[in-house]
Amino acid sequence: MLWFQGNSVQLAKCCFRLFLRNLSASKTVLPVLTLFTKDPCPLCDEAKEVLEPYKNRFILQEVDITLPENSVWYERYKFDIPVFHLNGQFLMMHRVNISKLEKQLQKLEQQGAGG
């Protein structure tokens, strides 16, 4: 059984309330940009550097296509990495196309804002 002193419980309650308030205040759900990659992948490293200024506008999820559980992606993209999907939809391959990324992010942000 865990025992907490009064101050610890109060602190935990306060932090939890703050967490819930921030969670409910944040109505924006960031899109997921999936990077299909492997190690080594110099073009993938370059792509991640190009994406750095945009990192606050999406969640970057990396998928290593060489792992056994990703064999479907390996067969599909083994000659094309880096490949990017935005919210599960193909977006681009080989290099980051900033104008395409920007256009799709703006579209998603407008949808999220009710517009």
KAURWO-V23832 format. One record per pair of residues at least 12 apart in sequence whose ideal C-beta (glycine too) atoms are under 10 Angstrom apart, sorted by the first residue. I is the first residue (numbers start at 1). J is the second residue. If there is no record, write none. Layout:
<<I | J> <I | J>>
This chain:
<<27 | 112> <27 | 113> <27 | 114> <28 | 57> <28 | 108> <28 | 109> <28 | 112> <28 | 113> <29 | 59> <29 | 87> <29 | 108> <29 | 112> <30 | 55> <30 | 56> <30 | 57> <30 | 58> <30 | 59> <30 | 60> <30 | 87> <30 | 105> <30 | 108> <30 | 109> <30 | 112> <31 | 57> <31 | 58> <31 | 59> <31 | 86> <31 | 87> <31 | 88> <31 | 104> <31 | 105> <31 | 107> <31 | 108> <31 | 109> <31 | 111> <31 | 112> <32 | 58> <32 | 59> <32 | 60> <32 | 61> <32 | 85> <32 | 86> <32 | 87> <32 | 88> <33 | 51> <33 | 54> <33 | 55> <33 | 57> <33 | 58> <33 | 59> <33 | 60> <33 | 61> <33 | 62> <33 | 84> <33 | 85> <33 | 86> <33 | 87> <33 | 91> <33 | 96> <33 | 101> <33 | 104> <33 | 105> <34 | 58> <34 | 59> <34 | 60> <34 | 61> <34 | 62> <34 | 63> <34 | 73> <34 | 83> <34 | 84> <34 | 85> <34 | 86> <34 | 87> <34 | 88> <34 | 89> <34 | 90> <34 | 91> <35 | 47> <35 | 48> <35 | 51> <35 | 60> <35 | 61> <35 | 62> <35 | 63> <35 | 64> <35 | 81> <35 | 82> <35 | 83> <35 | 84> <35 | 85> <35 | 96> <36 | 61> <36 | 62> <36 | 63> <36 | 64> <36 | 65> <36 | 70> <36 | 73> <36 | 74> <36 | 76> <36 | 77> <36 | 78> <36 | 80> <36 | 81> <36 | 82> <36 | 83> <36 | 84> <36 | 85> <36 | 93> <37 | 62> <37 | 63> <37 | 64> <37 | 65> <37 | 66> <37 | 73> <37 | 77> <37 | 81> <37 | 82> <37 | 83> <37 | 84> <38 | 63> <38 | 64> <38 | 65> <38 | 66> <38 | 67> <38 | 70> <38 | 73> <38 | 74> <38 | 77> <38 | 78> <38 | 81> <38 | 82> <39 | 64> <39 | 66> <41 | 64> <41 | 65> <41 | 66> <41 | 81> <41 | 82> <42 | 82> <43 | 81> <43 | 82> <43 | 93> <43 | 94> <43 | 95> <43 | 96> <44 | 62> <44 | 81> <44 | 82> <44 | 83> <45 | 82> <46 | 82> <46 | 95> <46 | 96> <47 | 81> <47 | 82> <47 | 83> <47 | 84> <47 | 92> <47 | 93> <47 | 94> <47 | 95> <47 | 96> <48 | 60> <48 | 62> <48 | 82> <48 | 96> <49 | 96> <50 | 95> <50 | 96> <50 | 97> <50 | 98> <50 | 101> <51 | 84> <51 | 96> <51 | 98> <51 | 101> <53 | 98> <54 | 96> <54 | 98> <54 | 101> <54 | 102> <54 | 105> <57 | 101> <57 | 102> <57 | 105> <57 | 106> <57 | 108> <57 | 109> <58 | 86> <58 | 87> <58 | 101> <58 | 104> <58 | 105> <58 | 108> <60 | 84> <61 | 85> <62 | 82> <63 | 77> <63 | 81> <63 | 83> <63 | 85> <65 | 77> <65 | 78> <65 | 80> <65 | 81> <65 | 83> <66 | 78> <66 | 81> <73 | 85> <77 | 93> <79 | 93> <80 | 93> <80 | 94> <81 | 93> <81 | 94> <82 | 94> <82 | 95> <82 | 96> <84 | 96> <84 | 97> <84 | 100> <84 | 101> <84 | 104> <86 | 100> <86 | 101> <86 | 104> <86 | 105> <86 | 107> <86 | 108> <87 | 104> <87 | 108> <89 | 104> <91 | 104> <92 | 104>>
